[in-house]
Amino acid sequence: HAQQSWQTAGDCSSGMHYATQHSAHPLIEYKLLDIGLDVQSFLSDHGTFQRVYSLRTLHWAKDQARAFANICRLMEPGGECILLFLGRCDTFHFIRQMAQLEPWTKYCDVFLNAVPKTHDMTDVNTLRSYVENLVASAGLTLITLDIWERKSSFLDTENAVEMFLMANPVSPILPEEEKVQFEEDARKHVPAWRNAYQKNNPLPFASFVVHASKP
């Protein structure tokens, strides 16, 4: 029989509470972790890992170089990681557009800090070099790097609006009295922003899959 092993799931969002309530498993331990901050306390409690997986989260890290370095710290020598994250997408465009719309300009810094550098990289070689440098500077050895560029997000306009409302960085800090107007403005403007973004960008969506190891 294969030996059973513990898995530790980390996140810094309210999604962790949801997972604890709805996806509980006797061999999965859910813990809060912001990969962009100091991970020493997490390491002291849990040690290093043979495998680290990150799915659709690293694009939100303001300092991606530090996030990659922290992932390396979480890995034991010989360990491996699989990292899936976005490079370009329409949600980032919506975030920038909302930052210019009154009365939401007061949250401009919060909006703009959430958009990764890769959103402005239109050349695949530039994207590749950027991620390769993240991996190397973290002390990891790159095994494979896949870059997926495509025309569609596979979401219709209605679901694109819902994705923006769920993922934008301002929603968690909005006071109650502003939430209704924010949602109304998103539903009003996002469809037009989406059409313009896709019209002006031949390959508006890009994502990365990194497979790397720790020497």
C-alpha positions in Angstrom: 0.0 0.0 0.0 1.2 3.5 -0.8 2.0 5.5 2.4 -0.5 8.2 3.1 0.9 11.7 3.5 -0.3 15.0 4.8 -1.0 17.9 2.4 -1.0 21.5 3.6 -3.1 24.0 1.6 -2.2 27.7 2.0 -3.9 30.9 0.9 -4.2 34.4 2.2 -7.8 35.0 1.1 -11.3 34.3 2.5 -11.3 31.3 0.1 -9.3 29.4 2.8 -12.3 29.6 5.2 -14.6 28.4 2.4 -12.3 25.5 1.7 -12.2 24.5 5.3 -15.9 24.5 5.5 -16.7 22.8 2.1 -13.6 20.8 1.1 -12.5 19.3 4.4 -10.3 16.1 4.2 -8.6 14.2 7.0 -5.2 14.4 5.2 -5.5 18.1 4.2 -4.5 20.9 6.6 -5.7 24.4 5.6 -3.5 27.3 6.8 -3.3 31.0 6.0 -0.2 31.9 4.1 0.8 35.1 2.1 3.6 33.9 -0.2 4.6 37.5 -0.7 5.5 38.0 2.9 7.9 36.4 5.4 7.3 32.6 5.4 9.6 31.8 8.4 6.8 31.2 10.8 5.1 28.9 8.4 8.3 27.0 7.9 8.9 26.7 11.6 5.4 25.2 12.0 5.4 22.9 9.0 8.9 22.4 7.7 9.8 22.0 4.0 7.8 20.2 1.4 8.6 17.6 -1.4 6.0 19.2 -3.7 4.7 22.8 -3.9 1.7 23.6 -6.2 0.4 27.1 -6.9 -2.7 27.4 -9.1 -3.8 30.8 -10.4 -2.5 32.9 -7.5 1.0 34.1 -8.2 -0.2 36.8 -10.6 -1.6 38.6 -7.6 1.8 38.8 -5.8 3.0 42.4 -5.9 6.6 41.2 -5.6 6.8 38.1 -7.8 10.5 37.7 -7.3 10.0 37.4 -3.5 7.1 35.0 -4.0 9.3 32.7 -6.1 12.1 32.9 -3.5 9.6 32.0 -0.7 8.4 29.0 -2.7 12.0 27.9 -3.0 12.4 28.2 0.8 9.3 26.0 1.3 10.8 23.2 -0.8 13.2 20.6 0.5 16.4 19.9 -1.6 15.3 17.7 -4.6 11.7 18.9 -4.2 9.7 20.1 -7.2 7.0 22.7 -7.8 4.3 23.3 -10.4 3.2 26.9 -10.7 0.3 28.0 -12.9 -0.4 31.7 -13.1 -1.6 34.4 -15.5 0.4 36.8 -17.6 -2.2 38.8 -19.4 -6.0 38.8 -19.1 -9.0 41.0 -19.5 -9.6 41.2 -15.7 -6.3 43.1 -15.4 -7.5 45.6 -18.1 -10.8 46.0 -16.2 -8.9 46.8 -13.0 -6.9 49.5 -14.8 -10.0 51.0 -16.3 -11.9 51.1 -13.0 -8.9 52.9 -11.5 -9.6 55.8 -13.8 -13.4 55.9 -13.2 -14.9 58.3 -10.6 -15.4 57.8 -7.7 -13.1 54.8 -7.7 -9.9 56.8 -8.5 -9.4 57.1 -4.7 -8.5 53.4 -4.8 -6.1 53.9 -7.8 -3.0 52.6 -6.0 -4.8 49.5 -4.8 -6.1 48.8 -8.4 -2.8 49.4 -10.2 -0.6 47.4 -7.7 -2.7 44.4 -8.5 -1.8 44.3 -12.2 1.4 42.2 -12.9 4.2 43.5 -15.1 3.6 40.7 -17.6 0.3 42.3 -18.6 2.2 44.8 -20.7 4.5 42.2 -22.3 3.2 41.4 -25.7 6.2 39.4 -27.0 6.4 35.7 -26.0 10.2 35.9 -25.7 9.9 38.8 -23.3 7.4 36.8 -21.2 9.7 33.7 -21.3 12.8 35.7 -20.2 10.8 37.3 -17.4 9.7 34.0 -15.9 13.1 32.3 -16.5 14.7 35.1 -14.5 12.1 34.7 -11.6 13.0 31.0 -11.5 16.8 31.5 -11.6 16.9 34.3 -9.1 14.9 32.2 -6.6 17.5 29.5 -6.7 15.4 27.0 -8.6 16.2 24.9 -11.6 13.8 25.2 -14.5 12.5 21.9 -15.9 9.9 23.1 -18.2 8.1 26.4 -19.0 5.0 26.5 -21.0 3.4 29.8 -22.2 -0.2 29.6 -23.4 -1.4 32.5 -25.5 -4.9 32.6 -26.7 -7.7 34.8 -28.0 -10.4 33.8 -25.6 -10.8 33.6 -21.8 -13.5 30.9 -22.4 -15.9 33.2 -20.4 -18.9 35.0 -21.9 -19.4 38.6 -21.1 -21.7 38.0 -18.1 -19.2 35.6 -16.5 -16.3 38.0 -17.3 -18.2 40.6 -15.2 -18.7 38.2 -12.4 -15.0 37.3 -12.5 -14.1 40.9 -12.2 -16.4 41.4 -9.2 -15.0 38.4 -7.5 -11.3 39.0 -8.3 -10.7 42.8 -8.2 -8.5 43.9 -5.3 -10.8 46.7 -4.0 -14.0 44.7 -3.2 -12.6 43.4 0.2 -11.9 46.9 1.4 -15.1 48.6 0.1 -17.3 50.0 2.8 -20.9 48.7 2.7 -22.3 52.0 1.5 -20.1 51.8 -1.7 -20.6 48.2 -2.7 -23.9 48.6 -4.6 -22.5 51.5 -6.7 -19.3 49.6 -7.4 -21.2 46.6 -8.7 -23.5 48.8 -10.8 -20.5 50.5 -12.4 -18.8 47.2 -13.1 -21.9 45.8 -14.8 -22.3 49.0 -16.8 -18.8 49.4 -18.0 -17.1 46.0 -18.1 -18.9 44.7 -21.3 -17.6 47.7 -23.3 -14.1 47.4 -21.8 -14.0 43.8 -22.7 -14.9 44.3 -26.3 -12.3 47.1 -26.7 -9.6 45.0 -25.0 -10.2 42.0 -27.2 -10.4 44.2 -30.4 -7.1 45.9 -29.6 -5.2 42.8 -28.5 -4.7 39.9 -31.0 -3.7 37.6 -28.2 -5.1 39.1 -25.1 -4.7 36.2 -22.8 -1.5 34.5 -21.6 -0.7 32.1 -18.8 2.4 30.3 -17.5 3.0 26.7 -16.3 6.3 26.4 -14.5 7.8 23.1 -13.5 11.0 23.6 -11.4 13.1 21.8 -8.9 15.3 22.8 -5.9 18.9 21.7 -6.2 
